[in-house]
Amino acid sequence: MEHKSTLPFKGTPEQAEKLAKVIEEHKGQDGAAIPVLHEAQEIYGYLPIEVQKMIAEGLDIPLSEIYGIATFYARFTLNPKGEYQIAVCLGTACYVKGSNKVLEKVKEILGIDVGECTPDGKFSIDATRCIGACGLAPVMTVNDDVYGRLVVDDVEGILKKYA
């Protein structure tokens, strides 16, 4: 289920100019949509409908096709990411040790769901598969900081560090 962004789109003229150059470089090439979407996500951090429209118009491809590609591939995101990107591992080892309860607590404290960003742009939440720290299960990351052997009562203190 796709979540709606809780933040308004704030593209800059510089970003629009970069995207226009990318579109121009790929215009007329077979399969141009995917590399343009990748570069657009690098420029903007995500692919809001405003950016998808620019790509569709620039490549002369229907918006429905651009949207279809952007929603099909897991590497693309239609929602902005927060300054602090929280990822809770739901891989087998973490899940068995209660990561689902950790995730529920994070969602409760921040008032957002997986795939969403807080209205102030500070936090976003993702549920991930194994991150390779099974010995520390359950595991949560905040940007590059790793927190392991978590219990639900740890979550509030961790989030306060970033507030």
C-alpha positions as a Python dict, from the first residue, in 0.01 Angstrom:
ca = {
    (1, 'M'): (0, 0, 0),
    (2, 'E'): (148, 334, -105),
    (3, 'H'): (157, 607, 158),
    (4, 'K'): (103, 970, 81),
    (5, 'S'): (378, 1215, 163),
    (6, 'T'): (326, 1421, 473),
    (7, 'L'): (556, 1693, 340),
    (8, 'P'): (487, 1934, 54),
    (9, 'F'): (718, 1915, -249),
    (10, 'K'): (997, 2172, -228),
    (11, 'G'): (1199, 2144, -546),
    (12, 'T'): (1452, 2416, -624),
    (13, 'P'): (1529, 2575, -962),
    (14, 'E'): (1877, 2419, -940),
    (15, 'Q'): (1726, 2072, -901),
    (16, 'A'): (1488, 2131, -1192),
    (17, 'E'): (1783, 2242, -1407),
    (18, 'K'): (1982, 1929, -1318),
    (19, 'L'): (1684, 1711, -1400),
    (20, 'A'): (1630, 1887, -1733),
    (21, 'K'): (1994, 1812, -1827),
    (22, 'V'): (1951, 1446, -1732),
    (23, 'I'): (1633, 1421, -1937),
    (24, 'E'): (1802, 1586, -2235),
    (25, 'E'): (2096, 1340, -2214),
    (26, 'H'): (1860, 1041, -2230),
    (27, 'K'): (1587, 1174, -2457),
    (28, 'G'): (1511, 942, -2748),
    (29, 'Q'): (1701, 645, -2601),
    (30, 'D'): (1525, 313, -2556),
    (31, 'G'): (1468, 243, -2188),
    (32, 'A'): (1550, 600, -2084),
    (33, 'A'): (1289, 611, -1808),
    (34, 'I'): (1473, 395, -1556),
    (35, 'P'): (1811, 576, -1566),
    (36, 'V'): (1632, 913, -1560),
    (37, 'L'): (1425, 804, -1259),
    (38, 'H'): (1742, 688, -1082),
    (39, 'E'): (1915, 1019, -1142),
    (40, 'A'): (1602, 1214, -1048),
    (41, 'Q'): (1590, 1029, -716),
    (42, 'E'): (1955, 1120, -659),
    (43, 'I'): (1872, 1485, -725),
    (44, 'Y'): (1552, 1508, -517),
    (45, 'G'): (1593, 1220, -271),
    (46, 'Y'): (1260, 1071, -381),
    (47, 'L'): (1017, 1077, -675),
    (48, 'P'): (715, 1294, -598),
    (49, 'I'): (442, 1329, -861),
    (50, 'E'): (578, 1670, -962),
    (51, 'V'): (911, 1512, -1060),
    (52, 'Q'): (738, 1222, -1235),
    (53, 'K'): (541, 1474, -1444),
    (54, 'M'): (862, 1655, -1545),
    (55, 'I'): (1014, 1323, -1654),
    (56, 'A'): (702, 1213, -1841),
    (57, 'E'): (678, 1542, -2028),
    (58, 'G'): (1052, 1561, -2095),
    (59, 'L'): (1078, 1206, -2230),
    (60, 'D'): (736, 1223, -2398),
    (61, 'I'): (623, 912, -2208),
    (62, 'P'): (278, 883, -2045),
    (63, 'L'): (278, 973, -1676),
    (64, 'S'): (108, 640, -1605),
    (65, 'E'): (413, 457, -1744),
    (66, 'I'): (655, 662, -1532),
    (67, 'Y'): (440, 605, -1223),
    (68, 'G'): (420, 233, -1303),
    (69, 'I'): (798, 205, -1317),
    (70, 'A'): (847, 415, -1003),
    (71, 'T'): (605, 200, -804),
    (72, 'F'): (719, -136, -944),
    (73, 'Y'): (1086, -120, -844),
    (74, 'A'): (1166, -127, -472),
    (75, 'R'): (1469, 101, -518),
    (76, 'F'): (1243, 394, -602),
    (77, 'T'): (1054, 584, -334),
    (78, 'L'): (764, 822, -379),
    (79, 'N'): (797, 958, -27),
    (80, 'P'): (1058, 1189, 121),
    (81, 'K'): (1303, 1054, 374),
    (82, 'G'): (1356, 1224, 707),
    (83, 'E'): (1674, 1382, 835),
    (84, 'Y'): (1690, 1072, 1056),
    (85, 'Q'): (1604, 756, 863),
    (86, 'I'): (1495, 480, 1097),
    (87, 'A'): (1505, 121, 975),
    (88, 'V'): (1376, -165, 1187),
    (89, 'C'): (1490, -510, 1076),
    (90, 'L'): (1209, -759, 1028),
    (91, 'G'): (1434, -1042, 916),
    (92, 'T'): (1375, -1381, 1078),
    (93, 'A'): (1618, -1351, 1371),
    (94, 'C'): (1502, -1000, 1458),
    (95, 'Y'): (1134, -1078, 1413),
    (96, 'V'): (1154, -1385, 1636),
    (97, 'K'): (1312, -1168, 1906),
    (98, 'G'): (1042, -901, 1890),
    (99, 'S'): (1140, -645, 1626),
    (100, 'N'): (774, -614, 1525),
    (101, 'K'): (700, -474, 1874),
    (102, 'V'): (995, -235, 1842),
    (103, 'L'): (858, -115, 1508),
    (104, 'E'): (510, -62, 1655),
    (105, 'K'): (662, 149, 1935),
    (106, 'V'): (857, 364, 1687),
    (107, 'K'): (537, 420, 1484),
    (108, 'E'): (343, 505, 1800),
    (109, 'I'): (599, 758, 1926),
    (110, 'L'): (645, 932, 1590),
    (111, 'G'): (280, 912, 1483),
    (112, 'I'): (364, 789, 1134),
    (113, 'D'): (358, 457, 952),
    (114, 'V'): (625, 267, 760),
    (115, 'G'): (721, 460, 447),
    (116, 'E'): (615, 794, 591),
    (117, 'C'): (799, 1102, 713),
    (118, 'T'): (709, 1318, 1011),
    (119, 'P'): (555, 1656, 918),
    (120, 'D'): (870, 1838, 1037),
    (121, 'G'): (1088, 1627, 805),
    (122, 'K'): (1292, 1498, 1098),
    (123, 'F'): (1213, 1122, 1095),
    (124, 'S'): (1110, 857, 846),
    (125, 'I'): (1052, 487, 910),
    (126, 'D'): (1128, 183, 697),
    (127, 'A'): (1084, -184, 774),
    (128, 'T'): (1375, -377, 629),
    (129, 'R'): (1478, -734, 575),
    (130, 'C'): (1796, -877, 724),
    (131, 'I'): (2070, -618, 769),
    (132, 'G'): (2332, -876, 864),
    (133, 'A'): (2346, -811, 1238),
    (134, 'C'): (2155, -1122, 1346),
    (135, 'G'): (2373, -1169, 1654),
    (136, 'L'): (2241, -835, 1782),
    (137, 'A'): (1874, -912, 1714),
    (138, 'P'): (1645, -729, 1727),
    (139, 'V'): (1815, -443, 1545),
    (140, 'M'): (1718, -89, 1448),
    (141, 'T'): (1928, 171, 1269),
    (142, 'V'): (1903, 548, 1273),
    (143, 'N'): (2103, 664, 970),
    (144, 'D'): (2439, 491, 1028),
    (145, 'D'): (2389, 426, 1402),
    (146, 'V'): (2306, 64, 1487),
    (147, 'Y'): (2109, -32, 1797),
    (148, 'G'): (2091, -399, 1889),
    (149, 'R'): (1944, -633, 2146),
    (150, 'L'): (1651, -393, 2171),
    (151, 'V'): (1348, -411, 2391),
    (152, 'V'): (1046, -187, 2344),
    (153, 'D'): (1145, 24, 2644),
    (154, 'D'): (1470, 126, 2465),
    (155, 'V'): (1293, 298, 2176),
    (156, 'E'): (1188, 624, 2342),
    (157, 'G'): (1538, 694, 2476),
    (158, 'I'): (1697, 626, 2139),
    (159, 'L'): (1460, 857, 1955),
    (160, 'K'): (1512, 1135, 2211),
    (161, 'K'): (1881, 1145, 2113),
    (162, 'Y'): (1777, 1271, 1771),
    (163, 'A'): (1486, 1498, 1868),
}
